[in-house]
Amino acid sequence: MKRGLTILALAALLVFPASIARADDYGADSGDDTKTESQIEAEALMAKGDWKAAAPLLEAHVAGFPADDEAMAELGRVYDKLDDKETAYYYLKTALWINPRSLEANLYFGEYYIGLKDRAHALERLEALDHICIFGCGEYRTLKRELAALGAETP
């Protein structure tokens, strides 16, 4: 009987590997399992404020992983910092299309709108983060603080 259960368990792994490998499908972030060297290097450059050098590295990453919402959001942030608003919007919108619950995409899109002095849209991103972060999260607190500094009324 024990051998029969083991075979059945192995068969389930073969039939349903995606459900086991992607147990975080209902979470807000699923990009960590596809990080490449170029993305890791780009994130280090972003931390130093070297947005121009980070852009081609992230471009290379998303070319290979077009469904990576985290990398798309990071690329949107990079182009926002480079003051290329049209390209930033494209990547941020794509990140939200891939994963509407992406913490990074909602935060960076909120910051994008703050840069445009568009309080209404920035508040929409804050509201989205409020719904995603049921018990609060750093992205929500960061965007709320940035909106308050802009003088916007926040919940």
C-alpha positions in Angstrom: 0.0 0.0 0.0 2.9 2.4 0.9 4.5 1.8 -2.5 1.1 2.6 -4.3 0.9 5.9 -2.5 4.5 6.8 -3.4 3.8 6.1 -7.1 0.6 8.1 -6.9 2.5 11.0 -5.3 5.2 10.9 -8.0 2.5 10.8 -10.7 0.9 13.9 -9.2 4.2 15.7 -9.3 4.5 14.9 -13.0 1.0 16.0 -13.8 0.8 19.0 -11.6 4.3 20.5 -11.3 3.2 24.0 -12.1 0.8 24.1 -9.1 3.6 23.0 -6.8 6.3 25.2 -8.3 4.0 28.3 -8.3 2.4 28.0 -4.9 2.7 31.8 -4.6 0.3 32.5 -7.5 -2.0 34.3 -5.2 0.8 36.4 -3.7 1.8 39.8 -4.9 5.2 39.0 -6.3 6.4 36.1 -8.3 9.5 37.6 -10.1 12.2 36.3 -7.7 12.4 32.8 -9.3 13.5 34.2 -12.7 16.3 36.6 -11.6 19.2 36.6 -14.0 22.7 37.9 -13.6 21.8 40.9 -15.7 18.8 41.7 -13.5 20.9 41.3 -10.3 23.6 43.6 -11.8 20.9 46.1 -12.9 19.5 46.2 -9.3 22.9 46.9 -7.9 23.3 49.8 -10.4 19.9 51.1 -9.5 20.8 51.1 -5.8 23.8 53.3 -6.7 21.5 55.6 -8.8 23.2 54.6 -12.1 19.9 54.4 -14.0 21.5 54.7 -17.5 23.7 51.7 -17.0 20.8 49.6 -15.5 18.5 50.1 -18.5 20.2 47.9 -21.1 20.7 45.1 -18.5 17.0 45.1 -17.6 16.1 45.3 -21.3 18.2 42.1 -21.8 16.4 40.4 -18.9 12.9 41.2 -20.0 13.7 40.1 -23.6 14.2 36.6 -22.1 11.5 36.9 -19.5 8.7 39.0 -20.9 6.2 37.9 -18.2 8.5 39.1 -15.3 6.3 41.8 -13.7 9.0 42.8 -11.2 11.6 43.4 -13.9 9.1 45.3 -16.0 8.3 47.5 -13.0 12.0 48.1 -12.4 12.5 49.0 -16.0 9.6 51.4 -15.8 11.2 53.0 -12.7 14.6 53.3 -14.5 13.0 55.1 -17.5 11.1 57.3 -15.1 14.3 58.3 -13.4 15.9 58.9 -16.8 12.9 61.2 -17.5 11.6 59.1 -20.4 8.0 59.3 -19.3 6.5 57.6 -22.3 8.8 54.5 -22.0 8.3 54.5 -18.3 4.6 54.4 -18.7 4.8 51.5 -21.1 6.8 49.3 -18.8 4.8 50.2 -15.7 1.5 49.6 -17.5 2.9 46.3 -18.8 3.9 45.2 -15.3 0.4 45.9 -14.0 -1.1 44.1 -16.9 1.0 41.0 -16.1 0.3 41.3 -12.3 -2.2 43.9 -11.1 -1.1 42.9 -7.5 2.6 43.7 -8.1 3.9 45.8 -5.1 6.7 47.2 -7.2 4.6 48.2 -10.1 2.0 49.9 -8.0 4.7 51.8 -6.0 6.7 52.8 -9.0 3.6 53.9 -10.9 2.5 55.9 -7.9 5.9 57.6 -7.9 5.7 58.1 -11.6 2.4 60.0 -11.1 3.9 62.0 -8.2 6.6 63.1 -10.6 3.9 64.3 -13.0 2.1 66.0 -10.1 -0.9 63.8 -10.8 -2.3 63.3 -7.3 -5.5 61.6 -8.4 -3.6 58.7 -10.2 -1.0 58.5 -7.5 -3.8 58.1 -4.9 -5.3 55.3 -7.1 -2.0 53.4 -6.8 -2.0 54.0 -3.0 -5.5 52.6 -2.8 -4.4 49.6 -4.8 -1.5 49.0 -2.4 -3.9 49.4 0.5 -6.0 46.5 -0.9 -3.0 44.3 -1.7 -1.2 44.9 1.6 -4.0 43.9 4.0 -1.7 44.2 7.0 0.4 47.0 5.6 3.7 46.9 3.7 6.7 49.1 3.0 5.5 50.0 -0.5 2.2 51.4 0.9 4.0 53.4 3.6 6.6 54.7 1.1 4.0 55.9 -1.3 1.8 57.4 1.4 4.8 59.3 2.8 5.7 60.6 -0.7 2.2 61.7 -1.3 2.1 63.5 2.1 5.3 65.3 1.1 3.5 66.4 -2.0 0.7 67.8 0.1 -1.9 65.3 -1.0 -4.6 64.1 1.4 -4.1 60.4 2.1 -6.4 58.0 3.8 
